[in-house]
Amino acid sequence: MSDPVRLLVCDDHVVVRAGLLALLGSAPGIEVVGEAGTGDEAVALAAKLTPDVVLMDLQLGEGIDGVEATRRITAAPPEAGPHPHVLVLTTYDTDADITRAIEAGATGYLLKAERPEELFAAIQAAAEGRTTLSPPVASRVMARMRSPRPSLTDRERDILAQLAQGLGNRDIARALFISEATVKTHLGRIYDKLGVDTRAGAVAVAKEQRLLG
């Protein structure tokens, strides 16, 4: 028999984490070697325990989020040995979340609504370096590839740049000598083009796609 997949679980919700540990404890071919409640803890334990796979939530409480934790885990220096594969397990399936996680080095992206059997199979696949995406996530990725987003106008880029500096609508309006209503209209168009629904998501995608110059 092959060795079981050594798994580190990271989720900031204690009850959710306990449920995952109970579920995974009965899964064949999987051995949970540790648990983390924060991104920083996950990075530290990944280096210490050298698991095969890290099951990573995206939205974590204090400290770094799951995307940054994924980036740090998968960017470990070669001399540290082979880094674990990271399998995202989250409730979020926006384009921005998916893009950030994959670009950070995640091997797979699974939604918490998946059946246990799908989770077990995804963990096994991740251990082998194979990609697994939940069907809704795969659909989003394919749709995005088929329909590239239109480019932003100069004004939209100006507003996005102000947004990246943390300015609110009123301050953006003052800086660009336009009305708050105009700012809101442009923000709505920016969100649609970038496939996001929050200011933070817009800034994250803009940085990843180098839209800020």
DAJO-V919187 format. One line per field, one symbol per residue. burial: # if it has 24 or more other ideal C-beta (glycine too) atoms within 12 Angstrom, else .. Layout:
burial->???
//
This chain:
burial->....########...##..##.##..#..##############.###.#.##########...###########.#......########.#####################.#....#########...####.##..##.......#..#...########.....#..#...#......#..##.###.####..#.######.##.#..
//
